[in-house]
C-alpha cells in the first residue's frame, strides 16, 4: 500500500511566495471586514490578531497595528501597550487550546532579518512542541500541520473569547 501526504495549500504558497503584492495584507484584511475569510481572529482598538496563511505550526499568529508603519520605534505608547496586551492574551489562549511546550515570539524587522512583508510591522507568535522540527521540515522543506486553517481559526477564536472573558479586561 502506497501512502501519500497531501498538502494542497503548498502549491499556492510555492506559486505566490516572493511575488510582490500591490496591497498590504495588514491594511487590506482589516478593511475588508470579512474576518473569517481574512483569518482575523481578534480585533483590538489599535491592533489586531490574524492567523498566518502559511503557518510554521498550527496556531501561528501575527499581531499588527492597524496603522501602516514598518518602524517599531514609531508605535505610539497606546499601540505598544495594546500590542503587549494582545500578546499576553494570545499566549494564554494558545496555551489553553494547544498546550505547546514553548513559543517563538518576535519581529522580523527588514528583509535582511527575514521579514516577508517588511512594509507593515507585525509580530509573530509561533507555538512550538518538542520534536516539531522533523525530517519533513529539515529535508523536504515542508511543514506538516495536523489541522486545516479553518479548524485552527475556530479553535483560536473561541479560545481568545474564553480567555478574554476570564481576563481583567486589559485586552479586548
Phi, psi and omega in degrees: 000126179269129178258148180232147174247116182260134174219070186300331179294339181299324182298320178298317180296312182298320183283336183253344183299134177086349178282133177292143179250142181287335182239153178274120181296332181282348172259315184290318184297311177296325181291334181292336179056038176230073191302317181295318180292322183266004175067025176278118183262345181202140177238126171258189178284323186242342183222163179219165182238134177221155174288149171281126181297332179237072190288150171285321177216165174299135181093006180293112183250158172228137178243130182220150171286152174295324182291132181285111175207148176255354190255112179303322181292344181274353179298139175288164176301320180294318177296316180297318179297313181294322177300317177295317179295320178292327176298312178300315180300314180295318179299317178295318180294316179294320178298317181295317187275322187247342181052053179290163178277344180186184180218149161255127180228125177170178181250145167251103186262105181094155182299321180298335179267003176100010180291122175284325176235095187274346184283341181230117180304133175205145180253139178262141168235116183240111175294143181229146178232148174305128177083010181283351172259098184246194184298328181297314181287321185285311184266319185268356183049040181227136176265143176249118181251135185278357180210162179284163176298326179296318177295316179299316180304310181297314181298314183289318179301315178295317180296320177298318179295318180294315181293320179297321180295331179263001182279172178276004176092004182286337181232104180234000000 
